[in-house]
Amino acid sequence: MADDDPAVSVCFIVEIDDFKLGTFNSCEGLGCEVVMEQREEGGNNGYVWQLPSRIKYSNIKLTRPVTRDTEKVTRWIAGMVSGVQRKTGHISAMTADGRVVARWSLLDVVPVRWQGPSLSPETAKVATETLEIAHHGFLDPDRA
């Protein structure tokens, strides 16, 4: 298998500072958007100026089946009772054989929402959890 093979079957390892939250099998919202301001110039009817103003980072939703690592997430969130402290986070996309395909380092990570499993004897679904985090941007990979 070549080093540049795309990650077809991927899992995501999540770390907050040096605290490993474990492996997630779904990661949504990893991205950003440049907010554009439009300015109209008098006498110029050919176009409207598009000026970049700021970068917005979307919240990231991580989902996985409930495992022993679920306790790590609730421990991290419970530690915020005395005050929210922003941390550095890392999300590493890994192949099934453990090779890191890509890594994103996130600045000022805080948990936004945690959704635990819905447990019901009527449904035979796998119990899952979802962790939603917010951040203030990406760190330079050379300095992360």
ZIPE-V944711 format. One record per run of one state. SS is the DSSP state (~ for helix, > for strand, _ for the rest). FROM is the first residue (numbers start at 1). LEN is the number of residues. Records with the same first field share a line. If there is no record, write none. Layout:
SS: FROM-LEN ; FROM-LEN
This chain:
_: 1-9 ; 17-2 ; 25-1 ; 29-3 ; 40-9 ; 58-2 ; 66-4 ; 79-8 ; 96-4 ; 116-12 ; 135-3 ; 139-6
>: 10-7 ; 19-6 ; 26-3 ; 32-8 ; 49-9 ; 60-6 ; 87-9 ; 100-16 ; 128-7 ; 138-1
~: 70-9
